[in-house]
């Protein structure tokens, strides 16, 4: 998994020998583990349980709430399908 960070956009791309993600939850779980291995203290959450009014099923946020990474296109696509097709997945970075 390759992660490229821009100011407000994170680009996630699948490596050639990397296994497929079977669900959207598995995609967010794998991204969480990838970021944790690089020193980020993030957790995978359901935004509705944090009080956000959104239809997105999951997002990653810093344990202390300093920043969050979400899918701005959650209503029209699932990120794991683009990830499995070796297409870049663009996620939105939010800073508190």
RAFENMO-V16332 format. One line per field, one symbol per residue. psi: psi as a letter, one per 30 degrees, with the letter a starting at -180 (. if undefined). burial: # if it has 24 or more other C-alpha atoms within 12 Angstrom, else .. A space follows every 50 residues. Layout:
psi = ???
burial = ???
This chain:
psi = kkkkkaegkkkkkklegkllkfleeeeeeeeeeeeefggkillklkeefg gkilgkellklkefgellkljfgffflkffeeefgglkkklkkkk.
burial = #........#####......#..#..##.###..#......####..... .....#######.....#####.....#######....#####...
